[in-house]
């Protein structure tokens, strides 16, 4: 069965420092992986996705993520955090070989707090 | 281009009442979805639709019904609301960006959410 885990409920980082939000997954084959961000009282917004190809994926607002197949991870990173990056971040995974219907699994979310 | 919109934004119901949540998208997306978001549980799929006139069950369909009579609209109904249905509800839509073999690499676009409280 496919699953996704975000091991940290909250990540705190100072403005200007690099940030990492962790995500690990479990699927039977090669996964499709996504990161979404949710600002207060808003819906989720797409940041980036990995489907195939280069393991380093670049997305919106300066974010990037690296697909690591051996560690089954897809950590979200940014070289220099901004206060405006403070939000709730969701990792999502989809098993492209799942035949039981549509199924994208979302993690529980990690709250990022960037301190000025 | 409004993207994905949801009506209403907030609603309070009493146990046993019924209501319908409306989702509309103007991006001509084939796929539409209803999720619920609860603290510490991420998003869980309630129902989804792969095209006009079609619907399918997601992860937590019990107590909900849906209809997609028009491509741009996806309705979520609660026939007899229960306190366990207190949640934030999100609608989303996506293109079908299929690879060979029909697998979708879809990116989902979300509405702003509906906060529902059932007393």
Interface residues (C-beta under 8 A of the other chain):
Chain A: X9 X32 X34 X36 X41 X42 X43 X44 X45 X46 X49 X51 X90 X96 X97 X101 X102 X103 X104 X106 X107 X108 X109
Chain B: X4 X31 X33 X40 X41 X42 X43 X44 X45 X48 X50 X56 X57 X58 X59 X90 X92 X99 X103 X104 X105 X107 X108 X109 X110 X111 X112 X113
